């Protein structure tokens, strides 16, 4: 599980849904949550929260990437744990470590190697926001 600590910088709510933006050490993450500031007080601007997302929810892009995903984090491949079916890609964005699990065939198709510059992408509905 990828875990970042950050500060809520904005919250847009409608009915029982909120689009929450968090600054996690310079990485701005957007998440759609099924709460509002009135039902979850930690969703207020300025609150310190945990941002969590599974390694399997991190999409890796190599080369120019033009997609609708809001959460796009430029990173460097720091290492790859090759498996028969799945591989774990260790990523570094400035001083933040992230991980992605993708198929080994995708690692081969993308020709991923240590030192490659990639884009780590996570859909807003795959991000969890938790009180710290």
N, CA and C of each residue as an Amber inpcrd file, in Angstrom:
protein
   396
   0.8570000  -1.1800000   0.0000000   0.0000000   0.0000000   0.0000000
   0.8960000   1.2330000   0.0000000   0.6460000   2.1210000  -0.9440000
   1.3390000   3.4040000  -0.9800000   0.6590000   4.3270000   0.0300000
   1.4450000   4.9610000   0.8780000   0.9090000   5.8620000   1.8930000
   1.6990000   7.1560000   1.8730000   0.9870000   8.2670000   1.6890000
   1.5860000   9.5920000   1.7140000   0.8730000  10.4020000   2.7790000
   1.5760000  11.3480000   3.3760000   0.9690000  12.2530000   4.3400000
   0.9000000  13.6180000   3.6900000  -0.2420000  14.2970000   3.8280000
  -0.3690000  15.5830000   3.1880000  -1.3880000  16.4730000   3.8650000
  -1.5600000  17.6500000   3.2760000  -2.4820000  18.6380000   3.8110000
  -3.5850000  18.9000000   2.7910000  -4.8250000  18.9000000   3.2590000
  -5.9660000  19.1750000   2.3870000  -5.8620000  20.6220000   1.9010000
  -5.8820000  20.8070000   0.5690000  -5.7990000  22.1600000   0.0170000
  -7.1210000  22.6350000  -0.5690000  -8.0350000  21.7170000  -0.8840000
  -9.3660000  22.1330000  -1.3320000 -10.3350000  20.9640000  -1.2350000
 -11.6100000  21.3230000  -1.0610000 -12.6840000  20.3370000  -1.0090000
 -13.8760000  20.9100000  -1.7570000 -14.3590000  20.1740000  -2.7540000
 -15.5830000  20.5360000  -3.4720000 -16.5930000  19.4270000  -3.1890000
 -17.7420000  19.7990000  -2.6360000 -18.7320000  18.7860000  -2.2590000
 -20.0440000  18.9920000  -2.9940000 -20.6970000  17.8620000  -3.2520000
 -22.0260000  17.8600000  -3.8390000 -22.7390000  16.6420000  -3.2840000
 -23.8780000  16.8600000  -2.6720000 -24.6340000  15.8090000  -2.0110000
 -23.7360000  15.1260000  -0.9850000 -23.4120000  13.8280000  -1.1480000
 -22.5560000  13.1370000  -0.1880000 -21.1830000  12.7910000  -0.7770000
 -20.7990000  13.4310000  -1.8770000 -19.4970000  13.1970000  -2.5090000
 -18.6350000  14.4480000  -2.4140000 -17.3430000  14.2240000  -2.3040000
 -16.4040000  15.3480000  -2.3070000 -15.2200000  15.0270000  -3.2050000
 -14.7430000  16.0560000  -3.8960000 -13.4820000  15.9820000  -4.6210000
 -12.4750000  16.7020000  -3.7330000 -11.5260000  15.9380000  -3.2170000
 -10.5610000  16.4540000  -2.2470000  -9.1940000  16.5230000  -2.9120000
  -8.5160000  17.6740000  -2.7620000  -7.1440000  17.8210000  -3.2620000
  -6.2220000  17.9340000  -2.0620000  -5.1430000  17.1460000  -2.0970000
  -4.1900000  17.0750000  -0.9970000  -2.7960000  17.3390000  -1.5400000
  -2.0440000  18.1900000  -0.8430000  -0.6390000  18.4160000  -1.1810000
   0.1880000  17.5110000  -0.2810000   0.7690000  16.4880000  -0.8760000
   1.5960000  15.5200000  -0.1490000   3.0490000  15.7520000  -0.5310000
   3.6860000  16.6720000   0.1580000   5.0990000  16.9780000  -0.0860000
   5.3540000  17.4010000  -1.5290000   4.5000000  18.2690000  -2.0450000
   4.6750000  18.7610000  -3.4090000   3.9540000  17.9540000  -4.4680000
   3.4220000  16.7970000  -4.1180000   2.6250000  15.9880000  -5.0430000
   1.1610000  16.3110000  -4.7480000   0.4530000  16.8890000  -5.7130000
  -0.9640000  17.1860000  -5.5060000  -1.7770000  15.9880000  -5.9760000
  -2.5290000  15.4280000  -5.0360000  -3.3410000  14.2390000  -5.2850000
  -4.8070000  14.6270000  -5.1850000  -5.6080000  14.1770000  -6.1440000
  -7.0600000  14.3830000  -6.1160000  -7.7370000  13.0570000  -5.8160000
  -8.7730000  13.1180000  -4.9740000  -9.5160000  11.9140000  -4.6130000
 -10.9990000  12.2320000  -4.5440000 -11.8130000  11.2970000  -5.0130000
 -13.2560000  11.3840000  -4.8420000 -13.6020000  10.5060000  -3.6490000
 -14.2480000  11.1060000  -2.6450000 -14.6010000  10.3520000  -1.4430000
 -16.1010000  10.4660000  -1.1860000 -16.6430000   9.4710000  -0.5060000
 -18.0760000   9.4540000  -0.2050000 -18.3320000  10.0450000   1.1720000
 -17.7700000  11.2150000   1.4060000 -17.9500000  11.9780000   2.6260000
 -17.9010000  13.4460000   2.2710000 -18.2900000  14.2870000   3.2140000
 -18.1890000  15.7270000   3.0680000 -17.5590000  16.2760000   4.3500000
 -17.1450000  17.5230000   4.3650000 -16.5950000  18.0810000   5.6040000
 -17.5640000  17.9910000   6.7920000 -18.8730000  17.9980000   6.5350000
 -19.8180000  17.8890000   7.6520000 -19.8980000  16.4620000   8.2010000
 -19.6620000  15.4490000   7.3680000 -19.7010000  14.0590000   7.8440000
 -18.3270000  13.5310000   8.2350000 -17.2720000  14.1820000   7.7500000
 -15.8910000  13.7790000   8.0670000 -15.0680000  15.0580000   8.2700000
 -14.9960000  15.5480000   9.5060000 -14.3480000  16.8350000   9.7830000
 -12.8910000  16.9400000   9.3220000 -12.2010000  15.8230000   9.1380000
 -10.8110000  15.8750000   8.6740000 -10.7080000  16.2780000   7.1990000
 -11.8410000  16.4470000   6.5190000 -11.8210000  16.8570000   5.1170000
 -11.8220000  18.3780000   4.9440000 -11.5200000  19.1140000   5.9830000
 -11.4560000  20.5680000   5.8880000 -10.0920000  21.0210000   5.3960000
 -10.0760000  22.1500000   4.6680000  -8.8150000  22.7280000   4.2010000
  -7.8730000  22.9300000   5.3750000  -6.6100000  22.5380000   5.1680000
  -5.5990000  22.6770000   6.2000000  -5.3990000  21.4390000   7.0480000
  -6.3500000  20.5130000   7.0270000  -6.2180000  19.2840000   7.8230000
  -5.1000000  18.4060000   7.2730000  -4.3950000  17.7370000   8.1620000
  -3.3680000  16.7790000   7.7710000  -4.0300000  15.4080000   7.6650000
  -3.8340000  14.7570000   6.5270000  -4.4860000  13.4750000   6.2530000
  -3.4720000  12.4810000   5.6780000  -3.8880000  11.2230000   5.6650000
  -3.1260000  10.1790000   4.9930000  -3.7790000   9.9250000   3.6390000
  -2.9550000   9.7630000   2.6160000  -3.4090000   9.4370000   1.2610000
  -2.9270000   8.0190000   0.9820000  -3.8500000   7.1190000   0.6690000
  -3.4960000   5.7150000   0.4810000  -4.0070000   5.2120000  -0.8570000
  -3.1880000   4.3770000  -1.5120000  -3.6250000   3.7180000  -2.7420000
  -2.7880000   2.4680000  -2.9460000  -3.4430000   1.4410000  -3.5010000
  -2.7950000   0.1450000  -3.6930000  -1.7930000   0.1980000  -4.8410000
  -0.7640000  -0.6240000  -4.7370000   0.2390000  -0.7190000  -5.8010000
  -0.3930000  -1.1450000  -7.1210000  -1.4110000  -1.9880000  -7.0530000
  -2.0880000  -2.4590000  -8.2560000  -2.9350000  -1.3950000  -8.9430000
  -3.1510000  -0.2730000  -8.2550000  -3.9290000   0.8260000  -8.8290000
  -3.0490000   1.8930000  -9.4750000  -1.7390000   1.6910000  -9.4500000
  -0.8190000   2.6570000 -10.0520000  -0.5090000   2.2120000 -11.4790000
  -0.9210000   3.0240000 -12.4300000  -0.7000000   2.7590000 -13.8490000
   0.6250000   3.3950000 -14.2380000   1.4110000   2.7030000 -15.0380000
   2.7050000   3.2250000 -15.4810000   2.6170000   3.6140000 -16.9460000
   3.0460000   4.8320000 -17.2410000   3.1230000   5.3090000 -18.6140000
   4.5450000   5.6920000 -18.9340000   4.9680000   5.4040000 -20.1240000
   6.3270000   5.7370000 -20.5540000   6.2110000   6.5300000 -21.8450000
   6.9320000   7.6260000 -21.9330000   6.8230000   8.4880000 -23.1000000
   5.7170000   9.4960000 -22.8810000   5.3740000  10.2400000 -23.9130000
   4.3110000  11.2430000 -23.7700000   2.9900000  10.5830000 -23.3760000
   2.3630000  11.1400000 -22.3400000   1.1200000  10.5880000 -21.8350000
   0.0560000  11.6810000 -21.8830000  -1.0470000  11.4040000 -22.5740000
  -2.1450000  12.3510000 -22.6560000  -3.4350000  11.5880000 -22.3650000
  -3.8010000  11.5430000 -21.0690000  -4.9830000  10.7930000 -20.6440000
  -5.7900000  11.6510000 -19.6740000  -6.9710000  11.1960000 -19.3350000
  -7.8590000  11.9630000 -18.4670000  -7.5420000  11.8260000 -16.9790000
  -6.6190000  10.9780000 -16.6080000  -6.2970000  10.7840000 -15.1940000
  -5.7210000  12.0610000 -14.5910000  -6.2950000  12.5190000 -13.4780000
  -5.8350000  13.7490000 -12.8270000  -4.5300000  13.5330000 -12.0670000
  -4.3810000  12.3580000 -11.4720000  -3.2060000  12.0880000 -10.6460000
  -2.0930000  11.5180000 -11.5170000  -1.1810000  12.3860000 -11.9150000
  -0.0430000  11.9870000 -12.7320000   1.2300000  12.4470000 -12.0200000
   2.0540000  11.4870000 -11.6450000   3.2490000  11.7790000 -10.8690000
   4.4740000  11.3580000 -11.6680000   5.3010000  12.3230000 -12.1040000
   6.5290000  11.9450000 -12.7950000   7.4690000  11.2550000 -11.8130000
   8.0520000  10.1530000 -12.2470000   8.9050000   9.3690000 -11.3510000
  10.0030000   8.6740000 -12.1430000  10.9870000   8.1920000 -11.4010000
  12.0840000   7.4160000 -11.9510000  11.9790000   5.9880000 -11.4300000
  12.1630000   5.0130000 -12.3050000  12.1750000   3.6120000 -11.8800000
  13.4550000   3.3910000 -11.0770000  13.2970000   3.0570000  -9.7920000
  14.4850000   2.8240000  -8.9560000  14.8670000   1.3530000  -8.9230000
  13.9050000   0.4640000  -9.0910000  14.1980000  -0.9650000  -9.2110000
  12.9480000  -1.7020000  -9.6750000  13.1680000  -2.9150000 -10.1510000
  12.0610000  -3.7600000 -10.6170000  12.2420000  -5.1480000 -10.0180000
  11.1910000  -5.6500000  -9.3780000  11.1730000  -7.0290000  -8.8910000
  10.3980000  -7.8340000  -9.9260000  11.1090000  -8.5820000 -10.7620000
  10.4840000  -9.3470000 -11.8440000   9.8730000 -10.6350000 -11.3080000
   8.6170000 -10.8730000 -11.6550000   7.9470000 -12.1160000 -11.3330000
   7.4940000 -12.7800000 -12.6160000   7.0300000 -14.0010000 -12.5140000
   6.5970000 -14.7130000 -13.7060000   5.3540000 -14.0580000 -14.3170000
   4.3840000 -13.6800000 -13.4780000   3.1590000 -13.0600000 -13.9730000
   3.1060000 -11.5590000 -13.6990000   3.5070000 -11.1820000 -12.4930000
   3.4510000  -9.7800000 -12.0840000   4.8370000  -9.2960000 -11.6840000
   5.0460000  -8.0020000 -11.8360000   6.3060000  -7.3860000 -11.4150000
   5.9920000  -6.1620000 -10.5730000   6.8410000  -5.9090000  -9.5870000
   6.6890000  -4.7420000  -8.7290000   7.7130000  -3.7010000  -9.1700000
   7.2000000  -2.5190000  -9.5070000   8.0430000  -1.4250000  -9.9740000
   8.2060000  -0.4430000  -8.8170000   9.4310000  -0.2100000  -8.3920000
   9.7090000   0.7610000  -7.3440000  10.0430000   2.0850000  -8.0200000
   9.3750000   3.1390000  -7.5580000   9.4700000   4.4510000  -8.1880000
   9.9420000   5.4900000  -7.1860000  10.5910000   6.5280000  -7.7080000
  11.0300000   7.6380000  -6.8710000  10.6050000   8.9430000  -7.5270000
   9.8310000   9.7390000  -6.7920000   9.4820000  11.0980000  -7.2160000
  10.1390000  12.0220000  -6.2060000  11.1880000  12.7360000  -6.6450000
  11.9890000  13.5730000  -5.7550000  12.4280000  12.7200000  -4.5700000
  11.8490000  12.8940000  -3.3810000  12.2520000  12.0490000  -2.2460000
  11.1120000  11.1640000  -1.7450000  10.0920000  10.9660000  -2.5850000
   8.9460000  10.1310000  -2.2230000   9.0070000   8.8170000  -2.9860000
   8.9480000   7.7070000  -2.2400000   8.9480000   6.3740000  -2.8330000
   7.5160000   5.9080000  -3.0640000   7.2760000   5.3300000  -4.2290000
   5.9940000   4.7500000  -4.5920000   6.2470000   3.3730000  -5.1720000
   5.1850000   2.5880000  -5.2990000   5.3150000   1.2730000  -5.9200000
   4.1090000   1.0050000  -6.8000000   4.3380000   0.2240000  -7.8460000
   3.2900000  -0.1900000  -8.7720000   3.4600000  -1.6730000  -9.0480000
   2.3560000  -2.3690000  -9.1570000   2.3920000  -3.7720000  -9.5680000
   1.6630000  -3.8690000 -10.8960000   2.3890000  -4.3080000 -11.9220000
   1.8170000  -4.4800000 -13.2550000   2.2230000  -5.8550000 -13.7770000
   1.6320000  -6.2630000 -14.8770000   1.9970000  -7.5650000 -15.4270000
   3.4390000  -7.5410000 -15.9340000   4.0710000  -8.6630000 -15.8440000
   5.4440000  -8.7800000 -16.3470000   5.4940000  -8.5850000 -17.8580000
   4.4090000  -8.9570000 -18.5450000   4.3530000  -8.7150000 -19.9890000
   4.3450000  -7.2200000 -20.2860000   3.6930000  -6.4240000 -19.4350000
   3.6960000  -4.9730000 -19.6240000   5.0760000  -4.3840000 -19.3670000
   5.7850000  -4.9330000 -18.3950000   7.1610000  -4.4810000 -18.1380000
   8.0060000  -4.7070000 -19.3840000   7.8480000  -5.8790000 -19.9900000
   8.6050000  -6.2080000 -21.1960000   8.1580000  -5.3390000 -22.3770000
   6.8340000  -5.1730000 -22.5580000   6.3030000  -4.3830000 -23.6670000
   6.7590000  -2.9260000 -23.5840000   6.8000000  -2.3720000 -22.3650000
   7.2580000  -0.9910000 -22.1680000   8.7820000  -0.8900000 -22.1290000
   9.4440000  -2.0500000 -22.1020000  10.9010000  -2.0980000 -21.9850000
  11.3690000  -1.2920000 -20.7750000  10.6770000  -1.4920000 -19.6330000
  11.0040000  -0.7570000 -18.4200000  12.3360000  -1.2080000 -17.8580000
  13.1390000  -0.2380000 -17.4700000  14.4410000  -0.5140000 -16.8890000
  14.7270000   0.4850000 -15.7800000  15.5950000   0.0970000 -14.8730000
  16.0210000   0.9820000 -13.8020000  16.5440000   2.2900000 -14.4200000
  16.1120000   3.4180000 -13.8580000  16.5320000   4.7210000 -14.3510000
  15.5770000   5.3590000 -15.3450000  14.6110000   4.5780000 -15.8630000
  13.6440000   5.1290000 -16.8170000  12.7760000   6.1970000 -16.1590000
  12.4680000   7.2300000 -16.9290000  11.5090000   8.2550000 -16.5000000
  10.1270000   7.7900000 -16.9260000   9.1930000   7.7350000 -15.9660000
   7.8450000   7.2640000 -16.2460000   6.8330000   8.2010000 -15.5990000
   5.5760000   7.9750000 -15.9110000   4.4860000   8.6860000 -15.2760000
   3.6780000   7.6650000 -14.4850000   3.5700000   7.8760000 -13.1670000
   2.7260000   7.0350000 -12.3220000   1.3620000   7.7040000 -12.2640000
   0.3140000   6.9590000 -12.5690000  -1.0270000   7.5400000 -12.6520000
  -2.0100000   6.7370000 -11.8090000  -2.8810000   7.4610000 -11.0900000
  -3.8620000   6.8210000 -10.2320000  -5.2040000   7.5150000 -10.4280000
  -6.2570000   6.7460000 -10.6650000  -7.5990000   7.3140000 -10.8170000
  -8.0560000   7.9060000  -9.4760000  -8.8230000   8.9920000  -9.5400000
  -9.2730000   9.6670000  -8.3230000 -10.1230000   8.7610000  -7.4350000
 -10.8630000   7.8370000  -8.0270000 -11.7090000   6.9600000  -7.2130000
 -10.9370000   5.8040000  -6.5870000  -9.6550000   5.6670000  -6.8690000
  -8.8290000   4.6260000  -6.2730000  -8.0190000   5.1450000  -5.0710000
  -8.1480000   6.4260000  -4.7790000  -7.4130000   7.0530000  -3.6870000
  -8.2900000   7.0610000  -2.4320000  -7.7110000   6.6910000  -1.3170000
  -8.3980000   6.7640000  -0.0210000  -7.7960000   7.9030000   0.7760000
  -8.6420000   8.6570000   1.4640000  -8.1930000   9.7200000   2.3510000
  -8.5870000   9.3210000   3.7570000  -7.6420000   9.3850000   4.6920000
  -7.9240000   8.9780000   6.0750000  -7.3960000  10.0280000   7.0460000
  -8.0480000  10.1160000   8.1710000  -7.6090000  10.9830000   9.2530000
  -6.3050000  10.4200000   9.8160000  -5.3980000  11.3020000  10.2010000
  -4.1220000  10.8030000  10.7380000  -4.1410000  10.6680000  12.2390000
